[in-house]
Amino acid sequence: MALVDLVMPKLGESIMEATILKWHKNAGDAVKMDETILEIATDKVDSEVPSTAEGTIESILFNVNDVVPIGTIIAKIRTGATEAIAATPAPAAPVEDVIVPYVPVAAPVQSINSNTLVNGAIANRFYSPLVLNIAASEGVAMTELERIPGTGNEGRVTKKDILEYVAAKNGGTVPDYAKQAPVVKAPAATTELKPVVNNAGLSPTSYSGNVEIIEMDRMRKMIAKHMVDSKHTSPHVTSFTEADVTNLVLWRDKVKTAFEKREGTKITFTPLFIEAIVKCIKKYPLINSSIDGDKIIVKKDINIGMATALPSGNLIVPVIKNADQLNLVGLSKNVNTLADNARNNKLKPDDTAGGTFTLTNVGTFGSLMGTPIINQPQVAILAVGAIKKRPVVIETAQGDSIAIRHMMYLSMSYDHRIVDGALGATFLTAVAKELENFNSNREV
């Protein structure tokens, strides 16, 4: 017999730790090779950790919600054991699926725990993606979901709970707890100062007036940390330009229906932007690099990250690997698949690892331009704004004229330690020119 260490796996070059979400196995349980033992989460993606050996769980070294550095031993597996080892209490009872925190929009002034009743609902409770998906597909509002008493760990709603509620609702027999709506008197507006510990935990902060305090969810906390770390790491400079993308817009309008019918996927602006970025990275390879101490690491692989909004409002950055080796059809299929998987919590750790340059489309939300924060350890990130029709001056051989054109602002933040203003502005202008000179007669 031998003991095999199960370690926290490496989930990407910029990820140094992960949070334990759920143990599928307890001490004393038999486990097979590659069988899922636990679920973990980083700021980028949730993932399953498989067993690296067949045997019996000898011990579990960390609890649910513990933050564990990459490479740390988290459990031990005894191989070759046929007899069951006496089970020791697990750190925490397993919970169903990946846990996604939900914070109600209307929370009371004071902090609330998982058992606090707000208008008859259990607020600040956790829901798994499976439960949330069932609720969405069955038309169960969040106010209804919050009233369902959960039978899972710490009162969480399980798949069985939500399905039973849906069946009762569809059968016309709404449970009594769904009808009850005891009213909790809302705190009156007041100027009383309530001491609250600030994020640094150094001294209490007071809030006056009628305020609402919402606890950040796990992903938002990690995003906040990485954004602050990025600003501390890289001296950010942002350059701006604009592009006349009329040819690109008209071409896409012309081919999108036939493209979707032939390829089985939509063609959005994102793969067209990525195509232009890739061409310019080949001209200016220093943009596709990172820093290691006083060394510049120029990446030969061109892996483009694309910032994608999740239903929760958080952002995640799936990566298109070897984007320079894909044609427009391949880029479109990769973009759509990764975006769909991101929105449905189906991304794998590898889907968000290895990015060398990031594109974010702030125009999706109606913004004209933005000043994005660099996705470490990359050295640049490009943002594209909303495409708007504007009157602009057109220069022709016959003279200047005013025409209505599709215009778009581009902005790029870059690490001034290695990307000077000349290179940053030159690269950004090159991308704009690539989009402006789009061949409106090209074949897909």
RACOR-V398434 format. One record per residue. N is the residue number from 1. RES is the residue in one letter. SS is DSSP state (H for helix, E for strand, L for the rest). OMEGA is omega as a letter, one per 20 degrees, with the letter a starting at -180 (NA if undefined). Layout:
BEGIN
n = {N N}
res = {RES RES}
ss = {SS SS}
omega = {OMEGA OMEGA}
END
This chain:
BEGIN
n = {1 2 3 4 5 6 7 8 9 10 11 12 13 14 15 16 17 18 19 20 21 22 23 24 25 26 27 28 29 30 31 32 33 34 35 36 37 38 39 40 41 42 43 44 45 46 47 48 49 50 51 52 53 54 55 56 57 58 59 60 61 62 63 64 65 66 67 68 69 70 71 72 73 74 75 76 77 78 79 80 81 82 83 84 85 86 87 88 89 90 91 92 93 94 95 96 97 98 99 100 101 102 103 104 105 106 107 108 109 110 111 112 113 114 115 116 117 118 119 120 121 122 123 124 125 126 127 128 129 130 131 132 133 134 135 136 137 138 139 140 141 142 143 144 145 146 147 148 149 150 151 152 153 154 155 156 157 158 159 160 161 162 163 164 165 166 167 168 169 170 171 172 173 174 175 176 177 178 179 180 181 182 183 184 185 186 187 188 189 190 191 192 193 194 195 196 197 198 199 200 201 202 203 204 205 206 207 208 209 210 211 212 213 214 215 216 217 218 219 220 221 222 223 224 225 226 227 228 229 230 231 232 233 234 235 236 237 238 239 240 241 242 243 244 245 246 247 248 249 250 251 252 253 254 255 256 257 258 259 260 261 262 263 264 265 266 267 268 269 270 271 272 273 274 275 276 277 278 279 280 281 282 283 284 285 286 287 288 289 290 291 292 293 294 295 296 297 298 299 300 301 302 303 304 305 306 307 308 309 310 311 312 313 314 315 316 317 318 319 320 321 322 323 324 325 326 327 328 329 330 331 332 333 334 335 336 337 338 339 340 341 342 343 344 345 346 347 348 349 350 351 352 353 354 355 356 357 358 359 360 361 362 363 364 365 366 367 368 369 370 371 372 373 374 375 376 377 378 379 380 381 382 383 384 385 386 387 388 389 390 391 392 393 394 395 396 397 398 399 400 401 402 403 404 405 406 407 408 409 410 411 412 413 414 415 416 417 418 419 420 421 422 423 424 425 426 427 428 429 430 431 432 433 434 435 436 437 438 439 440 441 442 443 444}
res = {M A L V D L V M P K L G E S I M E A T I L K W H K N A G D A V K M D E T I L E I A T D K V D S E V P S T A E G T I E S I L F N V N D V V P I G T I I A K I R T G A T E A I A A T P A P A A P V E D V I V P Y V P V A A P V Q S I N S N T L V N G A I A N R F Y S P L V L N I A A S E G V A M T E L E R I P G T G N E G R V T K K D I L E Y V A A K N G G T V P D Y A K Q A P V V K A P A A T T E L K P V V N N A G L S P T S Y S G N V E I I E M D R M R K M I A K H M V D S K H T S P H V T S F T E A D V T N L V L W R D K V K T A F E K R E G T K I T F T P L F I E A I V K C I K K Y P L I N S S I D G D K I I V K K D I N I G M A T A L P S G N L I V P V I K N A D Q L N L V G L S K N V N T L A D N A R N N K L K P D D T A G G T F T L T N V G T F G S L M G T P I I N Q P Q V A I L A V G A I K K R P V V I E T A Q G D S I A I R H M M Y L S M S Y D H R I V D G A L G A T F L T A V A K E L E N F N S N R E V}
ss = {L E E E E E E L L L L L L L L L E E E E E E E L L L L L L E E L L L L E E E E E E L L L L E E E E E L L L L E E E E E E L L L L L L E E E L L L E E E E E E E L L L L L L L L L L L L L L L L L L L E E E L L L L L L L L L L L L L L L E E L L E E L L L E E E H H H H H H H H H L L L L H H H H L L L L L L L H H H L L L H H H H H H H H H H H H L L L L L H H H H L L L L L L L L L L L L L L E E E E L L L L L L E E E E L L L L L L L L L L H H H H H H H H H H H H H H H H L L E E E E E E E E E L H H H H H H H H H H H H H H H H H H L L L L L H H H H H H H H H H H H H H H L H H H L E E E E L L E E E E L L L L L E E E E E E L L L L L E E E E E E L L H H H L L H H H H H H H H H H H H H H H H L L L L L H H H H L L L L E E E E E H H H H L L L L L L L L L L L L L L E E E E E L L L E E E E E E E E E L L E E E E E E E E E E E E E E E E E L L L L L H H H H H H H H H H H H H H H H L L L L L L L L}
omega = {r r r r r a r a r a a a a a a a r r r a a r r a r r a r r a r r r r a r a r a a r r a a r a r r a r r r r a a r a a r a a a r a r r a r r r r r a r r a r a r a r r a r a a r a r a r r a r a r r a r a r r a r a r r a a r a r a a a r r a r a r a r a a r r r r r r r r r a a a r r a r r r a a a a r a r a a a r a a r r r a a r r r a r r a r r r r a r a a r a a r r a r a a r a r a r r a r r r a a a a r a a a r a r a r a a r a a r r r a a a r a r r a a r r r a r r a a r a r a r a r r a r a a a a a a r r r a a a a r r a a a a r r a r r r a r r r a r r r a r a r r r a a a r a a r a r a r r r a r a r r r a a r r a a r r r a a r r r a r a r a r a a a a r a r r r a a r r a r a r r r r a a r a r r a a a a a r a r r a r r a r r r a r a r a r r a r a r a j r a r r a r r a a r a r r r a r r r r r a a a r r a r a r a a r r r r r a a a r a r r a a a a a a r a r r r r r r r a a r a a r a r r NA}
END
